[in-house]
Amino acid sequence: MEDSAAVAGALWDRWLPANVRALVSEVLPGGEGDARRLAVWLAGVHDIGKATPAFACQVDQLADVMRAHGLEMKTRRQFGPDRRLAPHGLAGQVLLAQWLEKQQGWTGRQSAQFAVVVGGHHGVPPDHGQLKSLDDRPWLLRTAGASRGLWRQVQEELLEACAVQFGVWDRLAAWRAVKLPQPVQVLLSALVIVSDWIASNPDLFPYFPQAAHRSGADRMAAAWQGLRLPGPWWAEEPPEDVRELFGARFDLPPGAVVRPVQEAAVRLARGMSVPGLLVIEAPMGEGKTEAALAVAEVLAARSGAGGVFFALPTMATGNAMFPRLLGWLKRLPAEEGTRLSALLAHSKAALNDEYADLMRQSAQRIAAVEVDEEERPWRPADDRRIASAELVAHAWLRGRKKAMLSSFVAGTVDQLLFAGLKSRHLALRHLAVAGKVVVIDEAHAYDTYMSSYLDRVLSWLGAYRVPVVVLSATLPAGRRRQLAEAYAGAQGADGAEEFEAVGQADAYPLLTAVPPGGTPVIEGPQASARGISVHLERLDDDFGVLAERLATELEDGGCALVVRNTVNRVLETARILREQFGDDAVTVAHSRFIDLDRAAKDAGLLARFGPPGKSAERPRGPHVVVASQVAEQSLDVDFDLLVSDLCPVDLLLQRMGRLHRHQRGEGQADRPRRLRTARCLVTGVDWAGRVPVPVRGSVAVYGAYGLLRSAAVLLEHLDGPRRPVRLPQDISPLVQGAYAEGPVGPADWAEAMGAALQRHEEHRKDQAERAGAFRLDAVGRPGRPLIGWVAAGVGDADDTRTGRAQVRDSKESLEVVVVQRRTDGSLATVGWIAPDKAGLELPQDRPPAPQAARAAAACGLRLPSQFSYADVMDRAIAELEELYVPAWQVKDSHWLAGQLILALDTDCQTRLAGFSLRYSPFDGLEVTRV
């Protein structure tokens, strides 16, 4: 109890961000002093439930000692299954509440909002049913009969001693009138959990009698020095001059200027009444990422936030962002000796080279040290030398429940959405985001199911007063309003007219600022000077027609991007185009490559088609890249010609962002003559009929309604004078037109559009209902205890295929590690990857060498949707488990333990669950039914 309380005090003083401390402090009459005392006290009494017969009976030798002192109790066997109805967290909640009511005169509601913190210290606050069951069995808390009074006396003496020892005895009367907001209850619960975990680590707090020679203070000092937990970021107000700020924080190319959107975003962040939500809508290539980081620094300085979480739609975009985040961190000013924790947050982060290097450099043993063994020289407090902070991936801040507590995180948006999922240890996820500035990238990329979770998370972030930056190039106005209203919360309803204006704003670029519980402010800065006009044209959905058209367009050379909506169409297109252009002139990119090949593909695309000066390998002759939706996000690639399947208009605009993305010579003179005008050929549709008919694969992915509305708003650019799409001027009108609620398109489309709308609305309703099953409730009124907060939840939530399926509307998918079986039956890493990783032996009688195991794990592959149907998945898992290697399921083989292994033969083929699988480093995985 003393150790946990001491840890809570140290965490409050040295680790909790200032904004978290302020949120707790402001609801208590004694401010921060009261808040620290409350946190320490709750951590100190969190295990009071162990002073009960139901818990104490577990070890006969210790129970006999207690019986000898008059504390009678049944044996564990005599209690039977009833003992499970009194877990010590629940028992502790009841005991603390009874003591507050009896000794301090509190009501049940007043005591419950404090005591529930004790009840939830193992990750799940008790629900009313659990409290009723324990209330019906009082003998689990105090043995009936003569010793009942003695049990009560011991419990009350412990609670009174803690109240005195931890400085709250004289404050309880003043706290009686306090109504703890639910966010404060959550933060206190999380702090108690972290304190308990640290104090329960025997390497930091050795058991007696080993540490009997130390005082409590020495014991705590030794543990804290051994832990070396990095403190929060203390952001200082950055330079007023925006050009100076951007020049100091980012590696800008020569001659670069701060763009109007960036300047306006920083100005608006500085001018908000209270740091809150800032939505930045701006075209591709306007520097939204740099704007978000600059705004994060401003908002952190103003709010006291102690870190940044950058949430991105995919692992690939998270990997791309992580080195940019580290580069920015290294340019932040910090006192010499500052250590900041950083994390790449997704399930394959350990395979990322930058993150792996950071973990190796940060290696430390977590153990208490003798206080007089300190090796680092002491520095006077007034010696404030400014330098870059030391970035660490701290050993204690690892694992699915603790990792997000790192100060700086780049990862998938799933990690943010998990904060809206009823799950075990949810309080830790809330503490992780409550102390940061949260940046949400590509906000347009989330469907109704994911948006349902995102909106609920935003409502909690608003209640925590967490600064949030939302980035999008193509955000529908209705969605913009939903985000603003979710963050502002119920109080925002007072400004209905202002929120109506948010939904009607048509400026572009557009900035929307919303303080917590307040009303929005809108600003429309200018776009940067450069824009392009994209000429649209229909193209029949015929592979032969496409090949002939590209042969004509690329006659004098040039680089074309063909984006297909399904991987099968990518592969079929590539086969036809290789017949026309040859194997070397066609590149394929999609999601069905092993991880190493996918990373190599991205690097190769950037090397050949990246910005001028960074793409020395740009092909001189004709070249075609055939890609799926992986080409839409985050890759800074530049093509001369675009061919795209019809898709929702916001995604089509994203694809257009890869067309003439950079200036290549005066008037694009460095491009082939016929490709100096930006053109997009729209295909994947039967254009011949009265109403366009998208191909089946596109309808399966996007739905007919979104595709028809996209086609409708594009008509003026496809028919008649065929006015070009002007970027960025036409982005907002096209997006708002496609996502508005009113009719769009010719009158003779009305019947088809109506049928598609009905299916669309049924699908959205279904998504919303399914999302609601495990979604966290809205923030309750102040003083309402967290009882049942995550009842009927999903258990643990983590970044596994099962975990991600809980916050994304996708079927559970199978992920495998791909290896090769040699002709002699032995296993090895695949043979076509980098020479230092290819063909390494994977012995089956012992754990593979670390280099081989890591190389194999880096060859992860997500199987396509054919394997997501229950019967096929069960059959596939059963067949994959036939290659179960016991020697790989040990601690020394953490890279491969628990993985499903897919072994290809020497021809890179195999069969699985009735399908034939063939893999190549050029085309990825191809699946055909046997």
N, C-alpha and C positions, 0 to 999 in steps of 0.2 A: 504494500500500500504506500509506504514511504517512497520507494523507488519510483513508482508510477507518478506520484505527485511531484517529485523532484524533476522527472523528465518533462512533465507537462509545463512546469515553470520554465525550464530551459527552452523548450520549444516555443513557448509564448515570447520569451525575451529575445531569442536568437534566430528563430526559424520562420515563424508565422509572418506573412506579409502584413504591412501596416493597414491595408484596407480591410483585411479579415479581422484584425484586432479592433479596428474602429467600429465595424458592424456589430460586434458583440458588446463593445463598451458603451455604445450610445443608448442601449436599452436599460442599463443599470444605473441606479441613482449615484453610485460612487465612481462612475466612468471607468477608465482603464484599470484603476486599482481594484475595483470590484470585479471586473471581468477576469483579471488574472487570478484573483482569489477563487472565483467560481470555477475556473478551469482546473486549477490545482486541486481544489476540494473534490470535484467530481471524479478526477483521475484517482485521487486517494481513496475514495470510498467505492470505486467501481467493482471491487471484488467482495463487498460485504455479504453477498449471497452465498459465499463459501462458508460462512458461519451459520450453517443450518444442518439439521440432521440428514437431509437428502444428499448433501454434498459430502459432509464429514464422514459418512459411513463407508466411503469407498476404500479406505486403507485401514484394515482391521487394527494394526499396531497403533496407529495414531488415534483411531476412534476409541480404543480401550483406555488410553491416557485421558481422553475427555470424559469418558464414562466414570473414571475414577474420581474426577472432580465434580461429579453430580450431573453432568450433561448426558442424560440417557438418550439412546437412539437405537432404532432397529438396525439389523445388519442389512447389507446391500441386498441379499437374497430375500430377506423378509419384506423389504420395501416393494420388491417386484417391479413391474413396469410403471407403477405410479411415480417412482422416483424421477422418471424422465419428464414428468410434468412440471418439475421444479428445476430447470437449468439455472445455474447460479446467476446468470444475468437477469433473468426474470425474477428470481427470488430477491436479488439485490434491489431491483426496482420497487418491489412491494415493501421490503423492509425500510428503504429510505423514505418512501411515501408515508408509511405508517408513522415513522419517527417524526417527520415534519408535521404531520397532522396532530399527533399526540403531544409532542413536546413544544411545538412552535405555534400550534393553533391554525395551521394552514387548512384550506379546503382541499378536497380531492383533486379538483381541476388545477389549483395552484401548485400542488406538490407533483402532479403527474408530469407537468412540462419540464421539470428539473430531473425527476427520477427516471424518466424514459431514456435519458442519456446513459444511465447505468444499465438499464435493461437492454439497450441496443449495442453494447460494447463488443459483441461477437458478430456484428454485421447486420442483424435484423431486429429492429425494434419489435417488442411483443405486440400481439394483437389482442383485441378484447376477449376473444375466445380463450386464449392462453391465460389471461388474467383471471377469468371466471373459473377455469378449471383449477387453478392454484388456490383461489379463494375458497373453493369447495373442499379443499384438502389442507387445512391449516397445520396438520401434524407433519407435513413436509418441511415447514419452516420452524416449528417448535414442537418437540415431542409432548404429546398430551400427558397430563398427570402432574406429578410432583415437580418434575424438572422443567415444566413449561415456563414458569416464572424465571428460572435461572437462565434458560436460553434467551428470553427477552432481555434480561438484565445484561448479559454479555453483549448481545447485539447493540443495545442502546449505549452501553459504555464505549464500545468501539466507535459508534457514530458520533457520540459526544466528544470523544478524544480527538477524532479526526476534525470535527468542526473547530475545536480549540486550536489544535496543532496547525491547521492550514488557514487559520485567520478568518473564518466565516461566522464564528459563534455570535459575534456582535453585529453581524450584517444581515442575519436571517430575517429579522423583523422588518428591516427596510426592503428586503427582496420580496416580501409577501405580496406586495401590490404589483409586482412586475409581471408583465405579460410577454413571455419570450416569443418572438417571431419564430416561425418554423425554420427559416434559414439559419437562425442563431442556434436552435436546437440541433440542427444537422451539423453545423461546424463544431460545436462542442462535442458531439458524438464522435466525429472524426478525430478530433484532437485526443480524446480519451483512448480511442482505438490505437492510434499511433504511439501514444505514451505507453500503453499496455504492451504493445509488440516490442518496443525498445527495452522496456524494463524487464521483460520476460526473456531476454536474450542472455543466456548464462555466460557467453563470451564477454559481454559488456558488464553484467552484474552477476559475478560469480556467487554460487550458493554458499551459505554458511556450512562449515566454519572457515572455508577458504578465505573469505573476505572479512573475517571477524575483526581483524586488526584495524580496519578502516572505519572512520566516522561516516555518517551519512553524506556529509558534504564532500569528503574525500572520495567516497565511492562514486558519487555523481560526477565529480570532476574527472576522475579517471575514465569513466564510461564515455563522457562527452568528448574527451580528447581522443579516445580510441575510435569513436564513431566518425568524427570530423564531418558532420553533416553540413553541406554547403548552405549558407544562409540565403535569404531572398535577395533579389535584385533591388537595389535602391536607386531608382532612376532619378536623375536630376533634370530640371527643365533644360531642354536642348537650346542651342543658339536661336535667337529670334530671327536671324536672317536665314530664310529657307534655303537659299543657294549654299550658304556656308554649311547648313545642316546636311544637305544631300551630298555635298562634296566630301564631308568628313566621314559619312557613314557608308557610302557606296562607291564601288569601283567604276566610276562613270567614264565612258570613252571621251577622248579629247573633243572639245567643242560642245559637249552635251549641256543642255539647259534644263532647268526645272520646268516641268510642263504645267499649264494652268490648273489641271485637275489636281496635281500633287500640291501645288501651292495653296489652292483653295481648301483641300482636305486638311492640311496642317492648320490653316487659319481657323477653320470651323472647329477643329478639335480643341484649339486654344480658347475659342469663344463660347463653347457650350457652357451653360449655367452649371451643370454637373456632368462629369464624364459619363457618357452613356453609349448609345448605339450610333454608329456612323455607317451608312450604306453608300458605297462608292460604285456608281455605274458609269463605266467609261469604255471606249473601244479597246479592242485588242491592241497591244503594243503601246499603251499610254503610260506604262510604269505603275500599274495598280499595286503590284507587290511592294515596290519601294515606298509608295505612298502609305501603304498599310503599316509597314515597319516604322516609318517616321511618325505616323499618327500614334502607333502603339507606344513609342517612347514619350510622346507628349502626354497621352492619357495615363500612362503609368506614373509619370512624375506628378500629375495632378491628383490621381486617385490613391496612390500608395500601392498599386498592384506590384507583385513581386516577380513577374515573369510573363511569358507570352506563349500561347498555344496557337499554332498555325494549322488549321484543319483543312485538309485537301480531299478531293473526291476519290482518289485511288492511291494504291501503294506506289505506283510509278511516279505520280505527281509528288507524293511525299518524299520519295528518294531524291527527286530533282530539287525539291525545296530545301532539304536538310543542309547541303553545303552552302547554300545562299544564306540560310539562317546563321550558320556558324561564322561565315564571313562577316555578317553584320555584327554579331556578338563581339568578334575580335576588334571591331572598330569602336565599340562603345567605351566611353571613359569609365574607369573604375579605380578605386584605391588599390595601391599595390598590395598583393596578398589576397585579393578577393577571389573567391572560388564560386563559380556558377554551374549548376547542374543542367545538363542538356540530354535530350532523349529523342530518338527516332521511334515513333510509336506506330508500329504495325507488326503483324505476326512474323515477318521475315526480316526484321530490322537487323538482326545479328549477322545477316549475310551482306549487309551494305558495308562497303569498304571504309567509308568515312566514319561510320558509327563503330565498326569493329576496331578501327585504329583508336578512336576515343576511349573505348572500353579498355583496350590494352594499356593505354597511357594512364588510365585512371585506376588501375588495379591497386587495391589495398586490402589488408586483412582487418576485418571488423572485430576488435577486441579491446578490452580496457587496458590502459597503460598506467604505469606508476606516474604520478603527477610530476615527480622530479626527473623523469626521463624525457621531458620535452626537448626536442631537437631544434625546433625552429626558433630563431632569435626573436626576442621580444622587441617590439618597436614602440616608441612613444606614441601616444594617441594623437599628438599634434603633427606627426610626420606623415602628411597626406600626399604621398607621391602618386601621381596619376599614371596608370599603365593599363594595358589590356588585362581583363580578368582571366584567370585560369579556368578553362572549360573542362568539366569532368562528367563522365557517365558514372555516377556514384554507385558503389557496389550494393549499398543498402536499398537504394531506390531502383530496384529491379524486380521483375515479377509482375504479373498482370494486375495485382491490386495496389502496388506501391509506385510503379514506374511513373504514372502520370503526375505524381507529386513533385517530379523534377521541375525546375523553374522554367526551362525553355524546351518546348516540345514542337516538333513537326510530325504530323501523322495523319492518318485517315480520319475522315469526319465521323466514322463509326465511333471513335473514342469519345467524341463529343456527344453523339446521340445516345451512347450508353448511359449518360447522365439523366436521360429521360426514361430509362427502362427499369422497372421494378426488379431489383436484383440485390443479392447479398453484398454487403459492404458498399452500398451505393453512397453512403456518407463520404467515403474516401474520394470517390470520383467528384463529388460536389466540392469538397475542400480543394481538390486539385485545380478545378476551373475557377473557383471563387477568388483565388489569389492571383489570377493572371488577367492580362488583356487577351481576349479571344478573337482570332481572325478566321473568318469562314470564307474560303475561296470557292469560286465557281458556284455561287449560290443558286444559279438557274438549273443546275444539273440534278436536282433532287425531286423525285416524284411525290405524289400525294402521301404515300406511306411514310417515306423518310421525312417529308415536310411536317407531318403530324408530330413526329418525335422532335424535330428541330424547333417547332413553335413552342412546344412544352418546355424544352430546355431553355429557350430564350426567355420565357416567362420567369423561370427560376433565376437565370442570370440577371435579369432586371431586378429581381427581389434582392439579389446579392450585391447589386450595383456594380456589376462587372462591366468594364468597358468592352464593347464588341465592335469589330469592324467587319462588314460584309462586303465582299467584292463580287462583281458580276459585269459582264459585257452586255448581257441580253436578258435583263430581269423584267418579267411582265409587271405592269403597274399594280394589278391586283395582288400579286405575290409580294411586291414591295410593301403594300399597305398591311398585309397580314404579318409580315416580319416586324414592322414598326409597332403594330398593336400588341403583338405577343410580348415584345420586350417592355413596352410601357405598362402593361398590366391593366388591372381593372380601373386604376385611377385615370388611365389614359382616355377612358370613355368620356371624361369631362370635355375633352377637346375634339368632339366628333367632327366638327367642321375642318379642323386642321388635318385630321386623318383622312377625311374625304379628299382634301387637296393632295395628300400624298398619293392616293390612288388615281388622281386625275392628272398629275404632273406629266408633261410631255417633253420637257427639256431634255437634252442629251448632249454631253454628259450631264449627270445629275448627282448631287450629294444630298442625303437626307440624314439629319441629326435628330436623335430622340433621347432626351435625358430620362432616367428611370422614373416612371410614374408621371412623366411630363408630356408636353405636346411637341410636335416635330417642327423643325426648321428646314427649309428647302433652299438649295442654291444650285444654280446652273452655270458652272464655269464653261469657258470656251474649250473646244478640243484643240489639240496641237494643230499646227498649220497643215500638215500633210494629210491628204485623204486620197482615196482612189475611187474610180468608177468601174464597176464590174458589169459587163454586158452578159445577160443571161440568154440562154438558148435551149430549146427542147432538143433532146436526142432520143431516138427510138431505143427501146430496151432490147437491143440485139447485139450479141457479142461481136459478130462479124462487122456490123455497122460501126461499132466502137473502134475496132482494130483499124478499119480503113480510115476513119476520121482522124485517129491519132497519127497514123502514118502520114497523112497529109499535113496535119498541124506541125509535126515534128520533123518535117522534111529537111529543114535547115538546122536541126538540133533543137535543144530545149528540154526542159524537165516538166513532166506532167504528173499531177497527183489525181488518182482515181480512188474515190472513197465509196465503199460499199457498206450496206447496213448489216450484212451477215458475213461470217467467215467463209461459208460455203461459196458465196458469190465472189469473195476475194480470190479464193483459190481457182474457181472456174475462170474468172477473168484473167488471172495471171497465166493460166495455161494457154489461152487463146493468144494473148499478147506476146508470149514467148515465141510462138510460131511466127509472129509478124516481125518482132524486133531481135529475137535471140535471147538466150538465157541471161547474159551479162547485162542486158539493158532493161531488165524488169526486176524490181525489188518488191518483196511482199512484207507487210507489217500487220500483225493482228495479235490477239490475246492468247493464241494457242501455241506459244513458244515456251520452252523452258525458261526459267528466270534469267539464266546467264545469256541465253540467246536473245531474249527480249531486251536486256540491257545493251547488248552489243548492237542490236538493230537500232535502238534509239541513238546510240553514240555514232553509228555509221550514218544515220540520216542527218544528224547535226553536222558531221564532218563534210558531207557532200552537199547538203542543201541548207545549211545554216546561214547566218548573216554574212555579208561581204567582209572579207578579212579573217573570218573564222571558218571558211569552207573552201579551203585550198583544193579539195578533191572534187569540186563540182564537175560533173561529167561534161565533156566537150561535145559529144554526140547526143543523140536522142536517148532519153531515159524516162521510164514510167515507174512510179511507185504506186502499187495497189494496196490500199490499207482499209482497215475497218475503222471504227470510231476512235481507235487509239491515236489517230492523227488530229483529233479535235482539240486535245488539251495539252497545254504546257510546252509542247515542242516548238522551239523558235526556228521553224523551217519555212522556206520560201520557194514557191514553184511558179513556173511561167503560165501554166494552164491548169484549170481545175475541172474535173468531171465528178459529179456527185449524184448518188441516189437521192431521190426526194426524201426529205426528213423534216421534222419540225423546224420552223423557220429560224428559231434561235440557234439551233445546232448547225443549220446551213450557213448562217452568218459566221459561226465559229470556224467552219471549214473554209469559208472565204478569207478568213484571217490568215490562211496559209498561202494566199495568192498575192503575188506582187507585194509581199510583206515588207520588203526593203527596196530602197532605191538602188538600181544597178545602172549607173551611168546617167548622164543628162537625158531626161525624157525616156528612161529605161533603155537607152541605146545599147547597153551591153547584153540585152536579151535578143534572141532571134527576131528578125524584122516582123514576122507575122504574129509574134507573141508579145509585142510591146504594149498591146491593149489587153487589160485584164478581162478574161472571159471565163464563165462558168457554164458548163453544159449539164443540164439537169436531166437525169435518166432514172431508170428504175420504175418507170411508169408506162402504162399503155395510154398514150395520148390520143389515140384514134377516136375513141367514143365521145359521147356527149359529156360524160363525166370522167375525168382521169381515173385510172384504176392502178393503184400502186401494186407492186409485186407482193406476193404472199409473205415473203420473209420480212419485208419492211412493215407490213401490217402487224405481224406477230410481235415485232420489237416495239413499235411506236403507237399502234392503233390507227384505225382508218380516220378517225376524227381529226387528230392532230395533223395528219398528212394532207387531208383535204383542205383544211384551213390554211396550211402552209401554201399549198398550190393556189388557193384563192387570192391570198394577199400578194402573190408573185405574178399574178396575171398581167398587170400593167407593165411588168418588166419582161414578160414573155410574148405578149401579143401587140399588135398594132405598131406604134412607133418604137416599142420596146425600149422604154426609157431605162438607162442603166441604173443599177443599184449604187447609190452614192454612199460610200463609207467615210465617215461615220454618220452622216446626216440621216440616212434612211433606216438606221438600225432600230431606233425606238419606234417610229411609225409602223415598221413591219412587225416587230415583236408585239406591240400593243394591239395591232389589228388582228393578229393571229390568235391572241389569247383573250380578246374582249369577249363579252358574253353575247353580244348581238350577232345577227346573221351577217354572213360575208360570202361573197362569190355570186355567180350568175343565178338567176331565178331557177333555171332548169337543173341546178345542183341541189335544190332544196330537199328533195325526197331522200337522196343519198346522204346528204349532210344530216338530216334529221335522224335517220336510222343509225348513222355512225355516232351521233351525239347521245342517243339513248344508251348504246353500248358503253360509250365513254363514261357517262354518269353512273351507270351501274358498276363499272369497274372502280371508279373513284370511291363510291360509297362502300364497296367491299373492302377496298384498301383502308379506308378510314376506320371501319369497324374492326378489322383485324389488328390494325395498329393500336387501337384503344384497349385491347385485351390486356396487355402488359405495360401500358404506358403509365408513367407516374402521374398521380393526381396533381391538380393545380395547387399553388401555394395556399395553405389554409390561413385562417385569420390568426392574428397574434394571440398567443396563449393557448392555442389548441395543441395538445400534445401530439407527438409523432407516433402515437399508438397505431399499429397497423399500417405504417407508412409504405411498406413494400410487401404487404400481405398479398397472397396469390401471385407472387412474382415468378421469375424464371430460374431462381437459384443464382449460381455464379454467371456473370456475363464477361466474356473475354473475346479477344480478337482471333477466334478460330472460325472455321467455316460455319459451325453451328451458331456461334455468337453473332457473326455478321448477319446471318439470315434473320436474326431477331429484330434488327433495326433497318434492314433493307428488304424490299418486297421481292425476294428472289428465292428460288428453290435452293435447298441445301445442295452444295456441290461437293464433288470429290477432288481432293488434292493428293497427288502422288509425287514421289521422288523417282525420277527416271534414271535407270542404270542400264548397263548392257551385260548380257550373258555371253561369255565367250564360248567357242566351240567345245571346250573341255568342261563346260558347266560352271566354271568360276564366274564371279561377278566383278565388274570394274566400272569406274566412272565412264561416261560416254566419251567417245573417241574424237569428237570434232571440236571440242572447246579448247581453250588456251592450253598450250603445251604443258604448262606446269600443273594443270588440273586434269588433263585428258588421260584415259586409260590407266588410272591408278587402281591398284588392287583393293578389293573390298572383301576381305576374308570372312567366311561365315562361321568360323570356330572361335573368333575373338573380335573385340572391337576394332574397327579399321583405324589406321593412323589418323590423327586429327586433320592433317591436310587433306587426306582422301575423303574423310567423312564430311568435312565442310564443303569440299568440291561437289560431292554427291548431293548434299542438302541444297546447294545452290541450283540444282537442276530440278527444282519443283515445277509442277505443271498442274493446272486446274483442268480437269476433264470437262468436255462440253456438256450441253444440256441433255443430251441423250442419256447420260448417266445420272440424272437428277430425279428420274421417276423411281418411285419407291421399290418396285420389283426389280428393276434393272440395277439400282444402287445396291440393294441387298445382295444380288448375285455377284456384282462386281467386287464388293467388299469381301465376300466369301472366297472368290477366286484370288484376289490380291493377298489375302491372309494366308494362302497356301505358301507364299514366300515370306514366312515369318522367321526371322533370325533371332533366336533367344540371346545370342551373344551381343546383339546390338541394343538390347532393351535394358541396359545398365547405366549407371550414373556416368561412367567414363565414356559413354557413347551418346552424349546428349544431342548431337546433331541429328542422329537417325532414330533414336528411341521414339517409339509410338508412331512412326511414319509408315504409310502404305507405300510399298515398293513396286514399281512397274518395271519389269525387266524386258528390254527389247532384245531381239536376236541380233546377229551380226549384220543383218540387212535392215536393221532399225524397224522391225515389224513385230507384232504380237497380236493375239486375240484376247478379247475381254468381254464377258457377258453377252456373247452373241454378236460382237462387232469386231471388225478388222481394223487395227490401228497401224498407221504407218507414219513415221516421223522423219523429217529432214530439216537440216539447219536453214534451208532456203525457204521452205513452205510451212514449217511447223507441223502440227499434228493434223492428219487427215483421218476421218472416221467413216467407215462404210459398214452397212449391215451385212453380215455373212449370209 
